[in-house]
C-alpha cells in the first residue's frame, strides 16, 4: 500500500521538482517497489498530457516543504 507521503513524492518526482538527492533516493525506492513504479507510470500518463497546457513558472523555494508538511514531511538526512 502506498501512503500519502509516497504519493506526494511520486507526484513531485514526475513533475521534476525533487532535488537530485531526493530523486536518487526515490528512484531506489521505485526499483524495490513495483507498485510505486506503476504509480509513477500512471502519473506520467496523466500529468504529461496536462503539464503542457500550463505556462512554466519557477515554484516558490518553500513550495515542496509546504506540500509535504501535511504528509509528515520528507527528509533524507
C-alpha positions as CSV (number, residue, x, y, z in Angstrom):
1,X,0.0,0.0,0.0
2,X,1.3,3.4,-0.9
3,X,0.8,6.2,1.7
4,X,0.0,9.9,1.1
5,X,3.7,10.9,1.6
6,X,4.9,8.5,-1.0
7,X,2.1,9.6,-3.4
8,X,3.2,13.2,-2.9
9,X,6.9,12.2,-3.5
10,X,5.8,10.4,-6.7
11,X,4.0,13.5,-7.9
12,X,6.9,15.7,-7.2
13,X,9.2,13.2,-8.9
14,X,7.1,13.1,-12.0
15,X,7.0,16.9,-12.1
16,X,10.7,17.1,-11.7
17,X,10.7,19.1,-8.5
18,X,12.7,16.8,-6.2
19,X,16.3,17.7,-5.5
20,X,18.9,15.5,-7.2
21,X,19.5,13.7,-3.9
22,X,15.8,13.2,-3.2
23,X,15.3,11.9,-6.8
24,X,18.1,9.3,-6.3
25,X,16.5,8.1,-3.1
26,X,13.1,7.9,-4.7
27,X,14.4,6.1,-7.7
28,X,16.0,3.5,-5.4
29,X,12.6,3.1,-3.8
30,X,11.0,2.6,-7.2
31,X,13.5,-0.1,-8.1
32,X,12.4,-2.0,-5.0
33,X,8.6,-1.5,-5.3
34,X,6.7,-2.5,-8.4
35,X,3.5,-0.7,-7.2
36,X,5.5,2.5,-6.9
37,X,6.8,2.1,-10.4
38,X,3.2,1.6,-11.6
39,X,2.1,4.7,-9.8
40,X,4.8,6.8,-11.4
41,X,3.9,5.4,-14.8
42,X,0.3,6.3,-14.3
43,X,1.2,9.8,-13.0
44,X,3.4,10.4,-16.1
45,X,0.5,9.5,-18.3
46,X,-1.9,11.9,-16.7
47,X,0.5,14.7,-16.0
48,X,2.2,14.5,-19.3
49,X,-1.0,15.5,-21.2
50,X,-1.8,18.3,-18.7
51,X,1.6,19.9,-18.0
52,X,1.9,21.3,-21.5
53,X,-1.3,23.2,-21.0
54,X,0.1,25.4,-18.3
55,X,2.8,28.1,-18.5
56,X,6.1,27.2,-17.0
57,X,7.0,29.1,-13.8
58,X,9.6,28.7,-11.1
59,X,8.0,27.4,-7.9
60,X,8.4,29.2,-4.6
61,X,11.5,27.9,-2.8
62,X,9.5,26.5,0.1
63,X,6.7,25.0,-2.0
64,X,7.9,21.4,-1.7
65,X,8.1,21.7,2.1
66,X,4.6,23.2,2.2
67,X,3.2,20.3,0.1
68,X,5.0,17.6,2.2
69,X,4.2,19.1,5.6
70,X,0.6,17.6,5.8
71,X,2.0,14.2,4.9
72,X,4.6,14.2,7.7
73,X,7.4,15.8,5.8
74,X,10.2,14.1,3.9
75,X,13.9,14.3,4.6
76,X,16.8,12.1,3.6
77,X,19.3,13.4,6.0
